[in-house]
Amino acid sequence: MKPLNIPVRPASETDAIPAGLELSACAGGEPFALMVLGDSMLPEFVEGEIIVIEPDGLMKDGSFVIARIPNPQCEDGSELIFRQLVQHPEGWMLKPLNPLYANIPIDDLTPVQGVVILKKKPGRRRAAKRYA
């Protein structure tokens, strides 16, 4: 059986998804997959890897999460980011693994949209790592 090649193309302005809809398109607790873009989570997560997110997953200190943070440069005023959730005496922060990026303090866990439960290299069945 030959693998099926699915073309990946950047989203155009006409493809823009309204804020929150990209996550609400799945049923409440239904996992979904995203592709890692950028280098903020190196060395653990490499650009192009696929991560599976559990929206109702257990959030704890050290979990890898997807969170919605304010960003006035984005059309809807916010963006989704991929970071490690870290608890410290003053509260929580979203921490990149790459030290070239800044930590983002958060007051509570409201911005967290889901927990990463698996990463996989595209096209490699055995190259997967579970996080839950």
C-alpha positions as CSV (number, residue, x, y, z in Angstrom):
1,M,0.0,0.0,0.0
2,K,1.5,3.3,-1.1
3,P,1.4,6.3,1.3
4,L,-1.0,9.0,0.4
5,N,0.6,12.4,-0.2
6,I,-1.4,15.3,1.1
7,P,-0.3,18.7,-0.2
8,V,0.4,21.3,2.4
9,R,0.0,24.9,1.4
10,P,0.0,28.2,3.4
11,A,-3.3,29.6,4.3
12,S,-4.3,32.7,2.3
13,E,-6.4,35.6,3.6
14,T,-9.5,34.0,2.1
15,D,-8.8,30.8,4.1
16,A,-8.6,32.7,7.5
17,I,-10.6,31.0,10.3
18,P,-12.3,33.2,12.8
19,A,-10.8,33.2,16.3
20,G,-11.7,30.1,18.3
21,L,-13.4,28.4,15.4
22,E,-10.3,26.3,14.6
23,L,-10.6,24.6,18.0
24,S,-14.4,24.5,18.1
25,A,-14.6,22.6,14.8
26,C,-13.8,19.5,16.8
27,A,-16.1,18.0,19.3
28,G,-15.4,19.1,22.9
29,G,-12.9,16.5,23.9
30,E,-11.9,15.3,20.4
31,P,-8.1,15.4,19.9
32,F,-6.7,17.3,16.9
33,A,-3.3,17.5,15.2
34,L,-1.1,20.5,14.4
35,M,2.3,20.8,12.7
36,V,5.1,22.4,14.6
37,L,6.2,25.7,13.0
38,G,9.3,27.6,14.0
39,D,12.1,26.8,16.4
40,S,10.8,28.0,19.8
41,M,10.4,24.4,21.1
42,L,13.8,23.1,20.0
43,P,15.4,20.7,20.7
44,E,12.4,18.5,21.8
45,F,10.1,19.6,18.9
46,V,11.5,20.1,15.4
47,E,9.7,22.2,12.7
48,G,7.5,19.9,10.6
49,E,6.7,17.4,13.3
50,I,3.1,16.6,14.0
51,I,1.7,17.1,17.5
52,V,-1.6,15.7,18.8
53,I,-3.5,17.9,21.2
54,E,-6.1,16.7,23.8
55,P,-8.4,19.7,24.5
56,D,-9.6,18.2,27.8
57,G,-6.2,16.8,28.7
58,L,-4.7,17.0,32.2
59,M,-2.7,20.2,32.6
60,K,0.2,20.0,35.1
61,D,3.6,21.5,35.7
62,G,5.8,20.6,32.8
63,S,3.0,19.7,30.3
64,F,3.4,20.9,26.7
65,V,0.4,22.9,25.7
66,I,-1.3,25.0,23.1
67,A,-2.4,28.4,24.5
68,R,-4.2,31.5,23.1
69,I,-2.4,34.7,24.1
70,P,-3.0,38.3,23.2
71,N,-1.3,39.7,20.1
72,P,-2.4,43.0,18.7
73,Q,-0.6,42.3,15.4
74,C,-3.0,39.5,14.7
75,E,-6.4,40.2,13.0
76,D,-8.5,38.9,16.0
77,G,-6.0,40.3,18.6
78,S,-4.7,36.9,19.7
79,E,-2.7,33.9,18.5
80,L,-2.2,30.3,19.4
81,I,1.3,29.3,20.6
82,F,3.0,26.1,21.6
83,R,4.9,26.1,24.9
84,Q,5.7,24.2,28.1
85,L,3.5,25.0,31.1
86,V,5.6,25.8,34.1
87,Q,4.4,26.6,37.7
88,H,6.4,29.0,39.8
89,P,5.7,30.8,43.1
90,E,4.0,33.7,41.5
91,G,1.7,31.6,39.3
92,W,2.1,30.0,35.8
93,M,4.2,30.8,32.7
94,L,4.4,29.5,29.2
95,K,8.0,28.6,28.6
96,P,9.7,28.0,25.3
97,L,12.4,25.3,25.3
98,N,14.6,27.4,23.1
99,P,16.3,30.1,25.3
100,L,16.2,32.6,22.5
101,Y,12.5,33.2,23.2
102,A,10.9,34.9,26.2
103,N,8.8,33.3,28.9
104,I,5.1,34.4,29.0
105,P,3.6,34.8,32.4
106,I,-0.1,33.9,32.7
107,D,-2.5,34.6,35.6
108,D,-4.3,31.3,35.4
109,L,-4.8,28.3,33.1
110,T,-7.6,30.0,31.1
111,P,-5.4,30.6,28.0
112,V,-4.5,26.9,27.7
113,Q,-6.5,25.3,24.8
114,G,-5.1,21.8,25.1
115,V,-2.3,19.5,26.1
116,V,0.1,17.7,23.7
117,I,-0.3,14.0,24.1
118,L,1.9,12.8,21.1
119,K,4.4,13.9,18.6
120,K,5.3,12.2,15.4
121,K,7.6,12.7,12.4
122,P,5.5,12.7,9.2
123,G,5.8,9.6,7.2
124,R,7.5,7.5,9.9
125,R,5.2,5.1,11.7
126,R,7.6,4.2,14.5
127,A,9.0,7.7,15.2
128,A,6.4,8.8,17.7
129,K,6.7,9.9,21.4
130,R,3.8,10.0,23.9
131,Y,3.5,12.7,26.5
132,A,0.4,11.6,28.5
